[in-house]
């Protein structure tokens, strides 16, 4: 009876090892790296929202950052379009910015890919969050190999 719990084929054994590795990393086998990075970006946006609630004047730093790149002739039009979207949100005021930062929809994910708020992120928290999510990165080889 005990033998029934062990994989019967090489394929089953390989699948079991893969699921075990995924479980040990704390990531479901169905979650891909892009989904993990979306979670990471959302967590960072929550920190940024907290920073903005504490000091709304920090919005000016994001506006200046965006303007610098919009004025740069070498910056790509595609990136300028994304930053122009953020500039429009910033012009609508803090409540709209906080709404955009908390947006968990596909649109929110898309906007996070061009976020102008890194300048507001406390570096110690940024590094902590990055380390947390890097530990969840799927690996094709064991670390150090």
Secondary structure, DSSP 8 states (H G I E B T S, - for coil): -GGGGS-SSHHHHHHHHHHHHHHHHT--TT--HHHHHHHHHHHHHHHHHHHHHH-GGGHHHHHHHHHHHHT-TTS-HHHHHHHHHHHHHHHT-HHHHHHHHH--SHHHHHHHTT-S-GGGS-HHHHHHHHHHHHTT---SS-TT-
